[in-house]
Structures are given as structure tokens and as C-alpha cells.
Amino acid sequence: MSVTEANLEELRIANRGADIPKIVNDPCGCEGREVPLNSLQPHEKALITGLPDNLMLPFLGVRPGKQVYFVARQRFNGPLVVEVDGRYVAISCSIASRIKVVKGDSSPDPVYIDA
């Protein structure tokens, strides 16, 4: 499934008007295309565009339009660990392969203020 202009407009609305990012350094050629979540590498960010029919994902904060940060891939085909809205979520490889994302960062990095 490819990302159409209508899909991108829906994502912009869901992402509070922020543009879908352009990827500057994209060695896999995935810029602007949907890829499975399990194709990301650690420390990559992406925007969730599609989910499989799974009732638990929305309760864990994994929803279309949300920014996801890929934290780690566990050994021996174990779960993937991602960060969504400041929470760490472990997702099985089989489910992660059906979650569609668009690579890139659509939000600025957090700014930490010394107290």
C-alpha cells in the first residue's frame, strides 16, 4: 500500500498540522513510502500510518499518526521495543511486521531545561 496525497493530508491533520518529514539520508530508498515497523533500525524515528486488527495496540498508545522511536530489537526473534508518547512498548515481531510506518522525524527533539 502506498502513501497517497489524501493519506498524507490525513496524517498532517492527525499530527496537528505538522508536515510529513523529508528524509535527507535514506540509504534504503524508503523516503515517503510505507514500510513495516520491523524494518526500522535502532534509533530511527517514524510516523505510524497503519495498524493490523489488534485490540491492544491502541491501549498501548500505538495509533496512526503517532511518532514512534525504535529503541531495540531483542535477540532470537524476540519483541521489538519502541517508544511512543514517552512510554516503552514491546511488540512481537509478527505484529510489528504488520504495522506500517513512514520513516522520518516529524517532531523536534525534546528540549531539557535544568531545574
Beta strands, then each sheet from edge to edge (+ up, - down):
strand 1: 34-36
strand 2: 45-50
strand 3: 67-73
strand 4: 80-84
strand 5: 87-91
strand 6: 100-103
sheet 1: 1+ 6- 2+ 3- 4+ 5-
end
